[in-house]
């Protein structure tokens, strides 16, 4: 069976045979589905939680929204 991988930055599923694998000096393996994700995380050092088009940002936004509703 083929292993299902998710992009380390945006969270999308990567189809087998596509994407980019990046190995850091400490041995951590990062998988990217597009060059856009690689550039944002490695070259520009952006955080997925604060980048609007990522899955992690959507989760963070929903959590903030629920917290505001609960507070009211």
Secondary structure, 3 states (H helix, E strand, C coil): CCCCEECCCCCCEECCCCCEEEECCCCCEEEECCHHHHHHHHHCCCCHHHCCCCHHHHHHHHHHHHHHHHHC
